[in-house]
């Protein structure tokens, strides 16, 4: 097991799972996850000669949980990683690895602060440069205006999703995790009307997928029972703030070495149908990216395919030095 420490990162204090010595690798999870999402990567990366720091993102688990929606804007989350890097490795630049929401956090941290981060790997969500418009405009055009449900639209109003999901966290986590895994049937995430609830139409699996155990669910349920969902959901409520902060950087490229790992059954890998080839798209914005698509892999990349992810990640890390 890694060592757990609470580390002051400037604006907030974070629970960090630490293991190993050497160059710093910071691992950043997505929604609805935890440092625990990297349980298959922490030991192997540490054994390869790195200090691994897998965080609970602000709002999650053992980290601070500011109340304000604005506290979860990308600008603040990038500042968190800069603060953590400085606390653990001083002036030496770190390597970043992120999944789901953690991928945009690490992409943008490396993009905005190349002086602090020397390489970056993102899983599931590709990097598409500085935004040309808020993502709210994109999904409202593609889904909401067509009378269709989109989960990020549903998350916009504070308290709405919390009221549906928090009373039965185990049901929420089981349905959400299983419905977009590689093993899910094609209709597991149904098309539904704009006024539906998140869990409407999602079917409980007869058995859990092989990458997810009852013990894993126990851990996640315990974390969210303690932390609630307001902080995690507040990340989705900052698309306009993120656009205002990042859009002035239009035209800049992410020039550090970059690794992308996606799944052919992950809707986030194509940015919900916006791009046909995420790796080719990324090369416009991150010219030094190395990209891999895992056949049949769903959204939970490093948990579904730990051996493949570890092999690709360790090989890439070895070639950085």
Secondary structure, 3 states (H helix, E strand, C coil): CCEEEEEECCCCEEEEEEECCCEEEEEECCCCCCHHHHCCCHHHHHHCCEEEEEECCCCCCCCCCCCCHHHHCHHHHHHHHHHHHHHHHCCCCEEEEEECHHHHHHHHHHHHCCCCEEEEEEECCCCCCCCCCCHHHHHHHHCHHHCECCHHHHCCCCCHHHHHHHHHHHHHHHHHHHHCCCCCCCCCCCCCECCCCCCCCCCCCCCCCCCCCHHHHHHHHHHHHHHCCHHHHHHHHHHHHHHHHHHHHCCCCCCCEEEEEEECCCHHHHCCCCCCCHHHHHHCCCCCEEEEEECCCCCCHHHHCHHHHHHHHHHHHHCCC
